């Protein structure tokens, strides 16, 4: 039997090792590191100043492919009240939208 990709994340090494030990009794596991693309979404990884990692997940390439497949050539940009990487940390001011 073939099982497709599974994405797992752990807070600490011990939990990861326990999970792998338990699952490897039933499945053949293959570690592939940090995904760059998963379920049609692009993932980009960044180290923050506090030594923590962040991941930015974007569906832009999937949307562009859908637009190409359906012959949509004009797409206008939409505003959102959520923060983006270009904005300072914290919540965006919804009133400005």
VEXGUKOL-185855 format. One record per residue: residue number from 1; residue in one letter; x, y, z of N, C-alpha, C, O in turn. Coordinates in nm, 4 decimals. Atoms other than C-alpha are relative to their C-alpha. Example, Ala and Ser with C-alpha at 12.3 -4.5 7.8 and 13.67 -1.06 7.14 Angstrom:
<pts>
nr rest nc1 nc2 nc3 cac1 cac2 cac3 cc1 cc2 cc3 oc1 oc2 oc3
1 A 0.0890 -0.1190 0.0000 1.2300 -0.4500 0.7800 0.0900 0.1200 0.0000 0.1936 0.1181 0.0665
2 S -0.0820 -0.1190 -0.0060 1.3670 -0.1060 0.7140 -0.0770 0.1090 0.0730 -0.0261 0.2198 0.0899
</pts>
This chain:
<pts>
nr rest nc1 nc2 nc3 cac1 cac2 cac3 cc1 cc2 cc3 oc1 oc2 oc3
1 X 0.0843 -0.1165 0.0000 0.0000 0.0000 0.0000 0.0896 0.1238 0.0000 0.1945 0.1261 0.0644
2 X -0.0722 -0.1273 0.0030 0.1194 0.3520 -0.0751 -0.0857 0.1053 0.0696 -0.2036 0.1219 0.0385
3 X 0.0656 -0.1121 -0.0660 0.0287 0.6389 0.1537 0.0687 0.1263 -0.0485 0.1915 0.1345 -0.0503
4 X -0.0566 -0.1250 0.0506 0.0752 0.9871 0.0159 0.0686 0.0775 0.1120 0.0742 0.0316 0.2261
5 X -0.0754 -0.0812 -0.0954 0.2705 1.2618 0.1903 -0.0823 0.0379 0.1228 -0.2022 0.0646 0.1148
6 X 0.0581 -0.0459 -0.1265 0.1984 1.3468 0.5519 0.0904 0.1115 0.0517 0.2125 0.0965 0.0556
7 X -0.0765 -0.1114 -0.0540 0.3066 1.6781 0.6962 -0.0134 0.0006 0.1511 -0.1247 0.0017 0.2037
8 X -0.0001 0.0018 -0.1466 0.4057 1.6762 1.0641 0.0907 0.1094 0.0527 0.1938 0.1406 -0.0069
9 X -0.0825 -0.1003 -0.0680 0.5396 1.9432 1.2964 -0.0042 -0.0296 0.1493 -0.1078 -0.0699 0.2023
10 X -0.0111 0.0320 -0.1418 0.6585 1.9015 1.6545 0.0636 0.1159 0.0742 0.1456 0.1889 0.0185
11 X -0.0570 -0.1060 -0.0833 0.7414 2.1400 1.9371 0.1377 -0.0364 0.0533 0.2186 0.0520 0.0818
12 X -0.1298 0.0388 -0.0547 1.0364 1.9349 2.0588 0.0469 -0.1318 -0.0616 -0.0323 -0.2074 -0.1178
13 X -0.0639 0.1164 0.0590 1.2748 1.6614 1.9497 -0.0547 -0.1309 0.0590 -0.0742 -0.2282 -0.0138
14 X 0.0472 0.1219 -0.0669 1.1488 1.4064 2.2044 -0.1355 -0.0444 -0.0565 -0.1552 -0.1625 -0.0849
15 X 0.1317 0.0322 0.0546 0.7905 1.4224 2.0773 0.0127 -0.0533 -0.1423 -0.0537 -0.1499 -0.1797
16 X -0.0226 0.0457 0.1370 0.9116 1.3873 1.7194 0.0532 -0.1431 -0.0018 0.0051 -0.2261 -0.0790
17 X -0.0593 0.1339 -0.0043 1.1220 1.0811 1.8055 -0.1017 -0.1052 0.0443 -0.1042 -0.2155 -0.0103
18 X 0.1023 0.0943 -0.0463 0.8338 0.9151 1.9950 -0.1017 -0.0280 -0.1101 -0.1423 -0.1425 -0.1301
19 X 0.0954 0.0168 0.1092 0.5962 0.9743 1.7049 0.0596 -0.0869 -0.1098 -0.0054 -0.1792 -0.1590
20 X -0.0657 0.0780 0.1050 0.8460 0.8392 1.4516 0.0152 -0.1465 0.0414 -0.0059 -0.2369 -0.0394
21 X -0.0167 0.1369 -0.0490 0.9141 0.5333 1.6668 -0.1322 -0.0770 -0.0092 -0.1350 -0.1913 -0.0548
22 X 0.1302 0.0656 0.0054 0.5439 0.4532 1.6952 -0.0484 -0.0235 -0.1418 -0.0970 -0.1321 -0.1736
23 X 0.0477 0.0127 0.1380 0.4605 0.5176 1.3298 0.0850 -0.0962 -0.0820 0.0328 -0.1648 -0.1699
24 X -0.0880 0.0863 0.0788 0.7633 0.3291 1.1964 -0.0280 -0.1482 0.0243 0.0192 -0.2336 -0.0507
25 X 0.0417 0.1395 -0.0230 0.6177 0.0114 1.3475 -0.1058 -0.0423 -0.1017 -0.1260 -0.1614 -0.1251
26 X 0.1099 0.0278 0.0921 0.3345 0.0396 1.0931 0.0269 0.0464 -0.1428 -0.0309 -0.0069 -0.2375
27 X -0.0253 -0.0599 0.1312 0.4741 0.2447 0.8036 0.1492 0.0178 -0.0235 0.2276 0.0229 0.0712
28 X -0.1365 -0.0391 0.0345 0.7981 0.3110 0.6207 0.0007 0.1517 -0.0103 -0.0715 0.2091 -0.0918
29 X -0.0037 -0.1464 -0.0035 0.8831 0.6735 0.6956 0.1201 0.0512 -0.0772 0.2272 -0.0095 -0.0764
30 X -0.1079 -0.0672 0.0727 1.0918 0.9031 0.4798 -0.0062 0.1483 0.0328 -0.1033 0.2158 -0.0015
31 X -0.0049 -0.1433 -0.0340 1.1934 1.2454 0.6126 0.0516 0.0770 -0.1214 0.1512 0.0395 -0.1832
32 X -0.0388 -0.0806 0.1159 1.2152 1.5091 0.3436 0.0302 0.1446 0.0352 0.0522 0.2259 -0.0546
33 X -0.0312 -0.1369 -0.0397 1.2783 1.8244 0.5449 -0.1185 0.0924 -0.0168 -0.2334 0.0489 -0.0235
34 X 0.1051 -0.1006 0.0093 1.0849 2.1457 0.5120 -0.0597 0.0012 -0.1404 0.0138 0.0056 -0.2390
35 X 0.0617 -0.0015 0.1327 0.8310 2.1445 0.2294 0.0132 0.1371 -0.0660 0.0081 0.2405 0.0005
36 X 0.0015 -0.1225 0.0793 0.8594 2.4026 -0.0458 -0.1358 0.0167 -0.0674 -0.1783 0.1276 -0.0999
37 X 0.1328 0.0007 0.0612 0.5237 2.3039 -0.1946 -0.0771 -0.1169 0.0609 -0.0258 -0.2287 0.0667
38 X 0.0815 0.1038 -0.0603 0.2417 2.1084 -0.0279 -0.1467 0.0316 -0.0253 -0.1916 0.1434 0.0001
39 X 0.1423 -0.0153 0.0321 -0.1217 2.0578 -0.1350 -0.0263 0.1214 -0.0892 -0.1242 0.1936 -0.0705
40 X 0.0170 -0.1092 0.0951 -0.0767 2.3096 -0.4158 0.0385 0.1374 0.0514 0.0205 0.2370 -0.0188
41 X -0.0373 -0.1281 -0.0599 0.0515 2.5820 -0.1836 0.1518 0.0118 0.0059 0.2215 -0.0867 0.0299
42 X -0.1440 -0.0275 -0.0095 0.3979 2.7418 -0.1901 0.0338 0.0391 0.1430 -0.0344 0.1219 0.2033
43 X -0.0431 -0.0257 -0.1374 0.5802 2.7469 0.1442 0.1378 0.0636 -0.0048 0.2269 0.0121 -0.0725
44 X -0.1336 -0.0600 -0.0124 0.8712 2.9813 0.2222 0.0323 0.0150 0.1481 -0.0499 0.0623 0.2266
45 X -0.0432 0.0068 -0.1399 1.0654 2.9490 0.5461 0.0946 0.1138 0.0308 0.1807 0.1477 -0.0504
46 X -0.0837 -0.1131 -0.0399 1.2279 3.2362 0.7363 0.0357 -0.0123 0.1475 -0.0467 -0.0535 0.2292
47 X -0.0420 -0.0045 -0.1404 1.4288 3.2644 1.0573 -0.0305 0.1386 0.0540 0.0048 0.2395 -0.0070
48 X 0.0319 -0.1272 -0.0639 1.3009 3.5341 1.2896 0.1116 0.0388 0.0946 0.1996 -0.0417 0.1249
49 X -0.1035 -0.0519 -0.0900 1.5119 3.7471 1.5201 0.0047 -0.0735 0.1324 0.1106 -0.0789 0.1951
50 X 0.0056 0.0700 -0.1279 1.4000 3.5467 1.8252 0.0365 -0.1483 -0.0131 -0.0001 -0.2289 0.0724
51 X -0.0448 0.1372 0.0273 1.5527 3.2254 1.6789 -0.1152 -0.0972 -0.0242 -0.0973 -0.2184 -0.0120
52 X 0.1121 0.0857 0.0374 1.2097 3.0933 1.5837 -0.0191 0.0101 -0.1500 0.0169 0.1094 -0.2132
53 X 0.0263 -0.0021 0.1429 1.1065 2.9997 1.2358 -0.1440 0.0385 -0.0271 -0.2335 0.0137 0.0538
54 X 0.1357 -0.0259 0.0460 0.8068 3.1246 1.0487 -0.0111 -0.0549 -0.1406 0.0873 -0.0628 -0.2142
55 X 0.0256 0.0482 0.1345 0.6504 2.9842 0.7381 -0.1099 0.0858 -0.0605 -0.2121 0.1123 0.0028
56 X 0.1008 -0.0754 0.0740 0.4622 3.1876 0.4820 -0.0559 -0.0941 -0.1060 0.0189 -0.1506 -0.1857
57 X 0.0666 0.0919 0.0919 0.2088 2.9856 0.2839 -0.0816 0.0829 -0.0978 -0.1645 0.1645 -0.0578
58 X 0.0659 -0.0798 0.1027 0.0856 3.1264 -0.0453 -0.0664 -0.0904 -0.1035 -0.0106 -0.1922 -0.1446
59 X 0.0709 0.0706 0.1057 -0.1692 3.0041 -0.2946 0.0056 0.0735 -0.1322 -0.0689 0.0409 -0.2246
60 X -0.0055 -0.0838 0.1205 -0.0700 3.2608 -0.5575 0.0255 -0.0810 -0.1264 -0.0407 -0.0591 -0.2279
61 X -0.0304 0.0761 0.1218 0.0814 3.0098 -0.8013 -0.1168 -0.0900 -0.0389 -0.1412 -0.1108 -0.1577
62 X 0.1172 0.0824 0.0308 -0.2256 2.7835 -0.7726 -0.1093 0.0854 -0.0643 -0.1749 0.0418 -0.1588
63 X 0.1005 -0.0912 0.0560 -0.4544 3.0799 -0.8421 0.0394 0.0415 -0.1418 -0.0451 0.0476 -0.2312
64 X -0.0467 -0.0374 0.1337 -0.2403 3.1872 -1.1373 -0.0211 -0.1135 -0.0994 -0.0581 -0.0885 -0.2142
65 X 0.0220 0.1139 0.0880 -0.2605 2.8348 -1.2827 -0.1476 -0.0152 -0.0331 -0.1827 -0.0404 -0.1483
66 X 0.1442 0.0060 0.0263 -0.6394 2.8285 -1.2427 -0.0420 0.1083 -0.0992 -0.1188 0.0826 -0.1919
67 X 0.0325 -0.1106 0.0914 -0.6630 3.1677 -1.4130 0.0461 -0.0332 -0.1415 -0.0260 -0.0077 -0.2380
68 X -0.0523 0.0377 0.1315 -0.4455 3.0405 -1.6985 -0.0856 -0.1110 -0.0625 -0.1201 -0.1047 -0.1805
69 X 0.0810 0.1120 0.0499 -0.6460 2.7157 -1.7301 -0.1369 0.0447 -0.0490 -0.1903 -0.0130 -0.1438
70 X 0.1338 -0.0462 0.0363 -0.9750 2.9096 -1.7517 0.0008 0.1275 -0.0834 -0.1036 0.1889 -0.1054
71 X -0.0099 -0.1138 0.0896 -0.8461 3.1904 -1.9708 -0.0322 0.1339 0.0635 -0.0790 0.2252 -0.0045
72 X 0.0238 -0.1274 -0.0682 -0.8776 3.4642 -1.7099 0.1300 0.0792 -0.0035 0.2322 0.0347 0.0488
73 X -0.1246 -0.0754 0.0135 -0.6275 3.7365 -1.7887 0.0022 0.1275 0.0846 0.1093 0.1839 0.1073
74 X 0.0025 -0.1218 -0.0801 -0.7427 4.0317 -1.5776 -0.0439 -0.0346 0.1410 -0.1567 -0.0789 0.1629
75 X 0.0340 0.0229 -0.1403 -0.7325 3.9943 -1.2025 0.0399 0.1252 0.0764 0.1557 0.1667 0.0724
76 X -0.0341 -0.1192 -0.0770 -0.7530 4.2979 -0.9805 0.0388 -0.0413 0.1420 -0.0105 -0.1409 0.1950
77 X -0.0463 0.0269 -0.1356 -0.5820 4.3051 -0.6451 -0.1090 0.0345 0.1000 -0.1771 0.1361 0.0862
78 X 0.0994 -0.0238 -0.1040 -0.8067 4.2783 -0.3404 0.0695 0.0427 0.1288 0.1790 -0.0043 0.1597
79 X -0.0561 -0.0409 -0.1286 -0.7447 4.4503 -0.0090 -0.0489 -0.0957 0.1073 -0.1510 -0.1623 0.0908
80 X 0.0350 0.0892 -0.1107 -0.7562 4.2594 0.3172 0.0345 0.0683 0.1319 0.1315 0.1437 0.1387
81 X -0.0318 -0.0609 -0.1295 -0.7673 4.3634 0.6824 0.1110 -0.0736 0.0749 0.1541 -0.0286 0.1811
82 X -0.1042 0.0763 -0.0682 -0.5056 4.1013 0.7714 0.1370 0.0563 -0.0309 0.1582 0.1175 -0.1356
83 X -0.1352 -0.0510 0.0210 -0.1407 4.1876 0.8113 0.0700 -0.0793 -0.1091 0.0385 -0.1956 -0.1343
84 X -0.0877 0.0655 0.0974 0.1101 4.1067 0.5427 0.1418 0.0243 0.0448 0.1650 0.1014 0.1380
85 X -0.1400 -0.0152 -0.0373 0.4869 4.0822 0.5605 0.0476 0.1445 -0.0115 0.1414 0.1837 0.0579
86 X -0.0436 -0.1374 0.0220 0.5162 4.4427 0.4420 -0.0443 0.0932 0.1124 0.0105 0.2023 0.1280
87 X 0.0531 -0.0830 -0.1073 0.3201 4.5764 0.7395 0.0731 -0.0292 0.1302 0.1305 -0.1371 0.1453
88 X -0.0615 0.0272 -0.1300 0.4541 4.6128 1.0932 -0.0740 -0.1122 0.0705 -0.1902 -0.1398 0.0408
89 X 0.0626 0.1102 -0.0728 0.3866 4.3253 1.3313 -0.1223 0.0486 0.0763 -0.1304 0.1646 0.1165
90 X 0.1248 -0.0346 -0.0675 0.0457 4.3185 1.4940 -0.1140 -0.0031 -0.0993 -0.0946 -0.0351 -0.2166
91 X 0.1170 0.0038 0.0868 -0.3017 4.3440 1.3540 -0.0079 0.1259 -0.0844 0.0328 0.2345 -0.0430
92 X 0.0219 -0.1148 0.0877 -0.3849 4.5664 1.0629 -0.1174 0.0807 0.0523 -0.2052 0.0270 0.1198
93 X 0.1097 -0.0878 -0.0391 -0.6137 4.8615 1.1239 -0.1137 -0.0186 -0.0990 -0.1048 0.0283 -0.2125
94 X 0.1113 0.0311 0.0894 -0.9445 4.7447 0.9763 -0.0669 0.1280 -0.0489 -0.1209 0.1296 -0.1595
95 X 0.0654 -0.1259 0.0365 -1.0749 5.1038 0.9684 0.0587 0.0582 -0.1288 -0.0118 0.1266 -0.2031
96 X -0.0604 -0.0589 0.1203 -0.8288 5.1950 0.6923 -0.0490 -0.0658 -0.1274 -0.0267 -0.0129 -0.2363
97 X 0.0504 0.0700 0.1173 -0.9945 4.9451 0.4586 -0.1432 0.0378 -0.0203 -0.2069 -0.0097 -0.1143
</pts>
